[in-house]
Amino acid sequence: MRTARTILVGIYSPFESWNIPASHVARLRELFPEHSFLHATSDQRALDLIPSAEIAFMSELRPSQFAAARSLAWIHSPAAGVGGMLFPALVQSPVVLSNSRGISAATIAEHVLAVTLALFRKLRLAFRAQQAREWAQNAVLLPPAIRTIGGSRVVIVGLGQIGTATAKAMSGLGAHVSAVRRTIAREKPAFVETVVDSDHLRDELAAADVVVIAAPQTTETRGLIGSRELAAMRREAVLVNVSRGKLVDEAALVEALAAGRIAGAALDVFEREPLPTDSPFWAMDNVIVTPHIAGFRPDHWDAVVDLFAENLRRYDAGQELLNVVDKRAGY
C-alpha cells in the first residue's frame, strides 16, 4: 500500500483559461484515492494550506508560501517556465522542482509558423483592408515584397524541446535553420544546419531572416535581446518571442521597430502581462500581439495532469522523476 501524502494543487490565475478545472482535481483524487488533495484558488488560500503539504502542484510559489511549508519535498509546475519560483531560499533548499517542458512544444512551433507567415505575407494589412471592404492587392504587393519561409534563414535562440520542435517545423518548410544554445556539447538535430554557443549570438543574428526566442528565463538570459543584438539584425528580419517577455528589452525593440531597423515582431509574451493599454506595441503596423496563448492546446489540462500523475506514480515508487529542473541553471 502506498504512503498517504498531502498534495496541494494551486494552479490559479486572474485569467480563467489558466486555472486548473475542478474536474481535473477530482480526476487526481480518483486516480490516487490514498492521497489527500488540497485545492487552492488564491495566494492566501495556498498560504493557508501549504504547511501540511509534502507535494505542491503549482504554477507559482511565493517566497512567503515556501517559508510556511513545513513538509514540502517536491514541487511540480504545470508550465515549462519556472523562473518566478527560483528565489534563493528555494534554489538553496533540497526541495525537488520539476516542470512540464515539452507538452506544448508542437503547439508553440505551429504558433511560430503562423505568426511568421502572417508577417511575411502581410496578413495584418489584408485583414485591415477586409474590414474596410478594400481590394488591397496593390498595397500588399508593394515593396517590401511578401516572402516565404522556404529559403529563409531562421535562427532559433534556445534549442530545448520548443526550440527543437520549431526548428523541425521551419526546416520542413524549406528554411535554413541554425540555433544558439548555452552549450554545443550535445549532438545537434539533423534538421539544424549549425549550432553555436551564446558567445556567437550576434553573428547568427546578422544573417537571420527570422529570429525565434525559445530560451528559458534565467539570470543569464534576462535582457538577452537588447539594443546591441537588435542592431546586429538585418532590416528585413523579424523577431518572434514565445519564451518570456523579460528576455527582450522592450524599449529597445520599440525603438528598432519604429525606426525600421528590423522589419517586424510577433510577441506572445511581455515584461508585464496583461500588456498595458498604453504600450506602443498595440498600434504598430509591423507587430503582431498575441495574449500569451502560444502554448495552449485543446487538451491542455489533460496533458498537464497526465504528466503530473505519471510523476506522482514515480514519486510513490521511489523512481526518478521526469523533467527535473536544475534549479541553479534555471531549466
N, C-alpha and C positions, 0 to 999 in steps of 0.2 A: 504493500500500500504506500502511495506517495505521501510525503510530508505535506501537511496542510500549510499553506502560505497565505499571507495577506498581500494583495496586489492593488495598487492604486492606479486607476485609469483616469488620466487627467488631460484629455485632448480636447481643448476648448479654444474658442476664438471669437472675436466680435463678428467675424464673417461666417455665416451659417454653414457654408459648404465645408468648412474646415473643423466642424465639431463632429466627433465620432457619434454616429447614431446610437440611440439607446438599444436598438435591436442588435447591434454588434457587440455591445457589452453583455447583453443577455446571451448571445451566442458563446461568448467566452465562458460564462457561468455554466452553460450546458456542457461545453467541452471539458471543463475542469471543475466538476462539482465539489471536489475535495478542497478547493481553494476559495478564499473569500475575496471577492472583487468589490472594491470601493470605487464609486464613480463621482469624480469632482467636475463641476462645470464652471468653476471660477477660481481665481487665485486664492481667495480667502478659504474656500471650501477645501482646496488642495492643501493649504497650510494646516487646516484643522485635522485632516485625515492622514497626512503623511507620517506622523510619528510612529504609527504601528505598522507601516508598510515595509516589507522586505524587497518588493519589486515595484518600480514605477514605470508605467507605460504612458509617457508624457511627451508632448511636443515642445514644451518649455518647462524649465525648472529654475525657479528663482533662488538666489542665494539664501534668502530667509527661509524658504521651504526646505532647502537642503540642510540648513542648520538645525531645523526642527526634526529632521529624520533620524530616529534613534537606531533603526534596524536595517537601513537601506543597504542592499548589496549589489543591485543591478538596476540600471535604467535603460529602457528601450525607447528610441524615438521613432514615431511613425513617418518621419521625413529623413531625407539624406543629410541635410544640413544640420549640424549641431553646434554651430559657432556660438549661439547665445547661451549654451549651457557650459561652455568651457571657462568658467570663472576659476580663480586659483584654488579655492577650497575643494572643488570637485576634481580638478585636474590632479591635485596632490593626494587625493584620497584613494583607497583601494577599491572604491565602487567601480564596477564594470559598466561601461557605456557601449551600447550597440545602436545601430541605426537601420534605416530601411533603404539604403542605397541600392539602386538597380531596378526597383519595381516600376519606376516611371521612365526609365531610360529611353525605351522605344517611343513612348508618348512625347517626350520632350524633343527627341530627334525629329518627329513629324512636325512639331510646332516650329522648330528651327527652319525646316524646309518651307513651311507655309509662309512664314514672315519674310524669309529671304526672297522667295518668289514674288511676294507682294511688293517688296521694294524693287526688285529687278524689273518687274513688269508694270510698275507704276499704277498699281491697283487702287491706291488711295485717290489718285486723280480720276480714274474711271468711276469709282464709287461716288465721288462728288458730282461728276458730270451726270451720272444716272439720276441722282436726286434732283438735279436741275433740269432733267429731260433734255440734255445736250448731247449731240453726237460728237464725241471728243477724239475722233481718230487722229486728226492732225495734231492736237495738243499732246496726245500720248506718244506719237511717233517723232515729235520734235526732239532734238538733242537735249540731254544725253540719251542715247539710244537705249531701248529696252534690252535686257541681257538674259542669258541663260546660265543655269548652274553648270551645265556641261561645258567643259573647257575652262571654267573659272578656277582661281586658286583660293582654296579655303584653308584658313589656319584655325585649328581647334586649340584653345588655351585650357588645358586640363584634360587628361586622357584617362579619366576614370570610366565608369560604366556609361554615364551620359555622354561624355566626350567620344567614347568609342562607338556608341550607337549612332551618334550624329556623323562621325567620320564615315562610317559604313554607308549611311543613307546618302551622304553627299557623293561619295565615291561611286555609288550605284547609279547616280545620275550623270556621271562622267566628269566630276570635279577632280582636280589635282589637290589632294589633301595632305597637309603637313600638320604637325602637332608640337605643342610646347608643354612640357611637364617637368615636375620638380626633379625627377631623376630619369635618366635614359638607360638605366641598367637593365630594365625588363625588355623582353623581346617585343618588337613593335608588330601591330597587326599588318597583314599583307596589304590591306587597302589603304594604309597610310604610307605615303612615299618617304617622308623623313620625319624624325623625331629629334628635337633639340631640347636642351635644358633651359631654364628660365633666364640664364645669362644671355641667351641669344634671342630673347623675345622680340626686341626691336628689329632685328634683322629679318625675322619672319613677317612681322607686321608690314614692313616696307614692300613686300611682294604680294600682299594679300588683296583679293577682291572682297572676301568675306572673312571677318574675324568673329569667332564664336567663343564667348566666355562661358566655360563649363567647369572652372576650378572651384574647389571648396573655399569657404571663407575661413581664413586663419589669420593669425597675426602677420604672417608673411605676405598674404595676398590682399590685404586691405589696401585700397588705392592702387591696385596693380596696373590699372589703365588710367594714367594721368595725362597731363599736358604733353610730356615728352613722348609718351607712347602714341598719343593721337597725332602728334606732329610727324611721327615716323610713318604713319599710314598714307596711302595714296588718296588723292582727291576722289577717285572712283570707288573707294572701298566703303563697305557698310559694316557696322558693328551690331552684333546680336548678343544680348546678355540674358541667359537663362539660369544664372548661378545665384548670386546675391548682389544687391544694389551697392553694398559697400566696396565691392571690388573695382568700381568705376568712379572716378572723380566727376560727379555730375556737372559741376560748374564748368570744368574744363571741356566736358563733352558738349554742353550747350554752346559754348563759345566756338568750338570746332565746327559744329553743325551750322550755326548761324553764319559763320564766315565762309562756308563751303569748303572747308579744308578736308572734310570727308563727306561722302555722298548721302549717308543716311544711317539710321539706327532703328533697331527693333528691340524694345525693352520690356521684359516681363517682370523685372524686379527693380526695386528702387531703394535709396537710402532711407526714405520714410514711406511707410505704407499705412493707409492708402496714400497715393500720390497727392500732395496738396493741390488744391484747385488753382493756385497761383503759379504752379510750375510751368516754365516755358515749354516743356515737352508737349503739353496738350495742344498747343497751337502751331507746332512746327510741321510744315508740309512734308518734311523728309524724315519724320519719326512715326513709328507705329508703337502705340502704348497698349499693352495688354495687362490685365489686373492680376498678375501672379497666378496664372492658370495653366502654364505650360505643362506641368506635371500631373494634372488631374485627368484621370481616365474613368470610363464609365463604371468599372468595377473597383474603383479606388479603395473603398473601405474593406471589401472582401480581400483584396491583395494585402493590405496593411495588416489586417487581423490574422490572415493565414501565416504571414511571416512571423508575427509575434507568437502565435500559437506553436509554430514549429520550434522557435527558440525557447519557449516555455517548456516544451517537452524535453528539449536538450538540457535545459537547466535542471529540471527534475531528475533527469537521468545522470547528471554529473558529466555531460558531454560538452565539447567545445561549442560555443555559441557562434551563430552566423553574424557576419558584419560587425565584429567588434571594432570599436574606434580606438585608434592610437590617440589618447587624449592630449598628449604633448604635441603631436604633429597636427591634430585638428581634423583628422579624417580616418 
